[in-house]
């Protein structure tokens, strides 16, 4: 599909048909970058997206344990007080 760049203030933009937006899974926020001379538009990713599900799976598999035994520190021995 060919399209034309349109002037938007001091910038230029392109209108994307609704069908392309839906097919690409885009929403209001996207990431734009240049890769090998092409402008690539992808859905914006949220930091830590999927972490809750990954933690749940780790718990189910028993992979949520500490690797090493805790090492007490001077703070634990001398300064820590339960109230």
Backbone as ProteinMPNN parsed JSONL, in Angstrom:
{"seq_chain_A": "XXXXXXXXXXXXXXXXXXXXXXXXXXXXXXXXXXXXXXXXXXXXXXXXXXXXXXXXXXXXXXXXXXXXXXXXXXXXXXXXXXX", "coords_chain_A": {"N_chain_A": [[0.84, -1.162, 0.0], [0.619, 2.165, -0.864], [1.295, 5.401, 0.465], [1.043, 8.854, 1.487], [3.212, 11.266, 2.969], [2.128, 13.577, 5.365], [1.968, 17.012, 6.324], [2.456, 17.935, 9.669], [2.424, 20.32, 11.744], [5.737, 21.183, 12.439], [6.6, 18.748, 11.744], [6.248, 15.602, 9.973], [3.809, 13.212, 9.018], [1.995, 10.074, 8.81], [-1.057, 8.618, 7.841], [-2.618, 5.822, 9.143], [-4.537, 3.122, 7.993], [-7.456, 1.831, 9.646], [-7.72, -0.958, 9.549], [-5.048, -1.866, 9.238], [-3.962, -0.98, 11.658], [-5.398, -2.493, 13.528], [-4.682, -5.1, 12.689], [-1.952, -5.092, 13.252], [-2.026, -4.924, 15.954], [-1.921, -2.511, 17.353], [-2.215, 0.211, 19.706], [-3.15, 3.209, 21.433], [-0.601, 4.056, 22.193], [2.607, 3.721, 20.851], [5.761, 2.265, 19.814], [8.392, 3.649, 17.99], [10.899, 3.131, 15.632], [13.934, 3.054, 13.683], [14.994, 0.629, 11.474], [17.349, -0.864, 9.58], [16.968, 1.025, 7.501], [14.207, 1.189, 7.394], [11.136, 2.392, 8.738], [9.895, 1.294, 11.715], [7.032, 0.375, 13.409], [5.788, -0.548, 16.471], [3.69, -2.18, 18.959], [3.547, -0.43, 22.068], [5.442, -1.448, 24.828], [4.857, -2.316, 28.203], [6.765, -1.622, 31.098], [7.839, -4.379, 32.987], [5.72, -5.942, 32.198], [3.862, -8.882, 32.323], [5.232, -9.956, 34.46], [3.851, -10.689, 36.824], [2.426, -12.98, 36.098], [4.583, -14.649, 35.422], [5.808, -14.887, 37.93], [3.794, -16.244, 39.293], [3.787, -18.709, 37.908], [6.399, -19.558, 38.526], [6.153, -19.918, 41.272], [4.28, -22.018, 41.354], [5.833, -24.06, 40.321], [7.711, -24.33, 42.243], [9.968, -22.798, 42.071], [10.562, -20.499, 43.396], [12.276, -20.113, 45.49], [14.964, -19.108, 47.722], [18.296, -19.119, 46.498], [20.582, -19.471, 48.027], [21.331, -19.962, 51.504], [20.256, -17.481, 53.853], [22.623, -15.019, 54.878], [23.573, -14.023, 57.975], [24.024, -10.692, 59.229], [25.993, -8.124, 60.881], [24.179, -6.173, 61.611], [21.84, -7.719, 61.881], [22.524, -9.216, 64.128], [23.18, -7.304, 66.137], [21.688, -4.872, 65.966], [19.031, -5.108, 65.08], [15.679, -5.097, 66.092], [12.661, -6.515, 67.125], [9.443, -5.147, 67.302]], "CA_chain_A": [[0.0, 0.0, 0.0], [1.351, 3.424, -0.892], [0.676, 6.487, 1.209], [1.803, 10.1, 1.404], [3.507, 11.965, 4.209], [1.373, 14.82, 5.503], [2.602, 17.952, 7.232], [1.836, 18.086, 10.987], [3.309, 21.303, 12.366], [7.079, 21.123, 11.854], [6.891, 17.341, 11.474], [5.442, 14.96, 8.936], [3.229, 11.975, 9.516], [1.284, 9.209, 7.875], [-2.305, 8.072, 8.38], [-2.69, 4.367, 8.995], [-5.911, 2.629, 7.964], [-7.894, 1.097, 10.825], [-7.446, -2.388, 9.348], [-3.627, -2.092, 9.53], [-3.766, -0.77, 13.093], [-5.931, -3.679, 14.212], [-3.879, -6.268, 12.327], [-0.654, -4.981, 13.928], [-2.238, -4.925, 17.4], [-1.492, -1.225, 17.893], [-3.186, 0.968, 20.489], [-2.836, 4.639, 21.415], [0.833, 4.295, 22.388], [3.437, 2.824, 20.047], [7.201, 2.518, 19.776], [8.815, 3.882, 16.612], [12.352, 3.104, 15.47], [14.403, 2.794, 12.328], [15.781, -0.601, 11.394], [17.815, -1.139, 8.218], [16.371, 1.966, 6.559], [12.74, 1.141, 7.429], [10.504, 2.853, 9.973], [9.177, 0.156, 12.306], [6.093, 0.782, 14.453], [5.351, -1.718, 17.231], [2.938, -1.817, 20.164], [4.384, -0.034, 23.208], [5.472, -2.454, 25.894], [4.888, -1.752, 29.544], [7.803, -2.238, 31.933], [7.422, -5.465, 33.877], [4.526, -6.635, 31.712], [3.98, -10.332, 32.399], [5.971, -10.409, 35.646], [2.954, -11.334, 37.789], [2.172, -14.334, 35.594], [5.832, -15.405, 35.544], [5.987, -15.181, 39.355], [2.811, -17.274, 39.639], [4.29, -19.98, 37.366], [7.574, -19.947, 39.316], [5.638, -20.413, 42.558], [3.669, -23.329, 41.116], [6.905, -25.033, 40.05], [8.645, -24.37, 43.359], [11.193, -22.096, 41.675], [10.587, -19.182, 44.034], [13.06, -20.24, 46.715], [16.295, -18.497, 47.705], [19.331, -20.051, 46.025], [21.512, -19.702, 49.126], [20.807, -19.645, 52.833], [20.559, -16.095, 54.23], [23.83, -14.815, 55.659], [23.333, -12.967, 58.97], [24.97, -9.575, 59.249], [26.14, -7.481, 62.172], [22.901, -5.523, 61.877], [20.922, -8.745, 62.394], [22.954, -9.656, 65.456], [23.351, -6.253, 67.126], [20.837, -3.702, 65.902], [17.647, -5.398, 64.746], [14.785, -5.338, 67.238], [11.235, -6.66, 66.815], [8.614, -4.315, 68.18]], "C_chain_A": [[0.895, 1.237, 0.0], [0.565, 4.46, -0.112], [1.542, 7.72, 1.056], [2.054, 10.639, 2.803], [2.719, 13.258, 4.223], [2.075, 15.705, 6.523], [1.774, 18.06, 8.507], [2.749, 19.035, 11.76], [4.651, 21.31, 11.668], [7.477, 19.701, 11.487], [6.093, 16.86, 10.28], [4.961, 13.637, 9.475], [2.535, 11.204, 8.421], [0.015, 8.721, 8.563], [-2.319, 6.578, 8.103], [-4.155, 3.937, 8.965], [-6.214, 1.777, 9.199], [-7.552, -0.391, 10.72], [-5.992, -2.709, 9.673], [-3.347, -1.96, 11.021], [-4.228, -1.995, 13.869], [-5.079, -4.908, 13.937], [-2.529, -6.273, 13.041], [-0.795, -5.002, 15.446], [-1.792, -3.633, 18.061], [-2.609, -0.591, 18.713], [-2.758, 2.434, 20.442], [-1.346, 4.927, 21.534], [1.635, 3.251, 21.623], [4.908, 3.175, 20.235], [7.592, 2.632, 18.308], [10.335, 3.872, 16.575], [12.693, 2.839, 14.005], [15.278, 1.555, 12.375], [16.087, -0.873, 9.92], [17.091, -0.274, 7.187], [14.853, 1.952, 6.512], [12.246, 1.678, 8.763], [9.64, 1.711, 10.479], [8.322, 0.676, 13.456], [5.603, -0.485, 15.141], [4.514, -1.268, 18.43], [3.904, -1.446, 21.287], [4.306, -1.131, 24.26], [5.536, -1.742, 27.234], [6.013, -2.421, 30.324], [7.182, -3.281, 32.849], [6.124, -6.14, 33.44], [4.782, -8.141, 31.769], [4.695, -10.852, 33.633], [5.07, -11.15, 36.627], [2.675, -12.769, 37.37], [3.422, -15.201, 35.717], [6.092, -15.783, 36.999], [5.024, -16.283, 39.798], [3.283, -18.641, 39.141], [5.502, -20.473, 38.154], [7.138, -20.528, 40.653], [5.048, -21.803, 42.4], [4.716, -24.416, 40.922], [7.898, -25.155, 41.204], [9.961, -23.681, 43.063], [11.305, -20.72, 42.318], [11.337, -19.214, 45.363], [14.383, -19.495, 46.581], [17.311, -19.529, 47.254], [20.29, -20.431, 47.153], [20.81, -19.401, 50.436], [21.138, -18.191, 53.151], [21.812, -16.026, 55.1], [23.564, -13.702, 56.669], [24.417, -11.895, 58.908], [25.075, -9.03, 60.669], [24.837, -6.788, 62.566], [21.902, -6.519, 62.461], [21.251, -9.101, 63.833], [22.886, -8.55, 66.507], [22.273, -5.168, 67.128], [19.354, -4.006, 65.678], [16.828, -5.711, 65.995], [13.355, -5.471, 66.711], [10.453, -5.799, 67.786], [7.229, -4.86, 68.221]], "O_chain_A": [[1.83, 1.327, 0.795], [-0.662, 4.408, -0.036], [2.659, 7.636, 0.546], [1.225, 10.491, 3.702], [2.647, 13.96, 3.214], [2.697, 15.214, 7.465], [0.559, 18.25, 8.456], [3.734, 18.603, 12.359], [4.715, 21.427, 10.444], [8.573, 19.475, 10.974], [5.355, 17.624, 9.658], [5.631, 13.011, 10.296], [2.491, 11.622, 7.264], [0.033, 8.44, 9.761], [-2.067, 6.131, 6.984], [-4.934, 4.347, 9.826], [-5.338, 1.091, 9.725], [-7.139, -1.005, 11.704], [-5.72, -3.721, 10.318], [-2.58, -2.743, 11.582], [-3.529, -2.474, 14.762], [-4.785, -5.676, 14.853], [-2.018, -7.335, 13.396], [0.207, -5.089, 16.156], [-1.333, -3.648, 19.203], [-3.791, -0.82, 18.458], [-2.076, 2.85, 19.505], [-0.874, 5.943, 21.024], [1.379, 2.051, 21.729], [5.249, 4.241, 20.747], [7.179, 1.818, 17.481], [10.985, 4.527, 17.389], [11.839, 2.45, 13.209], [16.182, 1.443, 13.203], [15.177, -1.084, 9.117], [16.657, -0.762, 6.144], [14.261, 2.634, 5.676], [12.868, 1.446, 9.8], [8.764, 1.218, 9.768], [8.824, 1.336, 14.366], [5.07, -1.386, 14.493], [4.611, -0.121, 18.867], [4.954, -2.071, 21.441], [3.235, -1.67, 24.54], [6.183, -0.705, 27.377], [6.201, -3.634, 30.234], [6.11, -3.064, 33.414], [5.494, -6.837, 34.235], [5.82, -8.611, 31.304], [4.764, -12.064, 33.84], [5.493, -12.15, 37.207], [2.687, -13.674, 38.205], [3.324, -16.372, 36.082], [6.551, -16.892, 37.272], [5.393, -17.154, 40.586], [3.189, -19.627, 39.871], [5.624, -21.669, 38.422], [7.699, -21.523, 41.112], [5.294, -22.676, 43.232], [4.505, -25.563, 41.315], [8.814, -25.977, 41.159], [10.964, -23.944, 43.726], [12.056, -19.87, 41.84], [11.051, -18.419, 46.258], [14.869, -19.275, 45.472], [17.19, -20.704, 47.6], [20.752, -21.57, 47.227], [19.818, -18.674, 50.471], [22.2, -17.708, 52.758], [22.027, -16.882, 55.958], [23.351, -12.556, 56.275], [25.57, -12.17, 58.577], [24.322, -9.439, 61.554], [24.443, -6.82, 63.732], [21.199, -6.206, 63.422], [20.354, -9.267, 64.659], [22.565, -8.829, 67.663], [21.972, -4.602, 68.179], [18.505, -3.204, 66.069], [17.246, -6.497, 66.845], [12.895, -4.631, 65.938], [10.78, -5.739, 68.971], [6.368, -4.307, 68.904]]}, "name": "protein", "num_of_chains": 1, "seq": "XXXXXXXXXXXXXXXXXXXXXXXXXXXXXXXXXXXXXXXXXXXXXXXXXXXXXXXXXXXXXXXXXXXXXXXXXXXXXXXXXXX"}
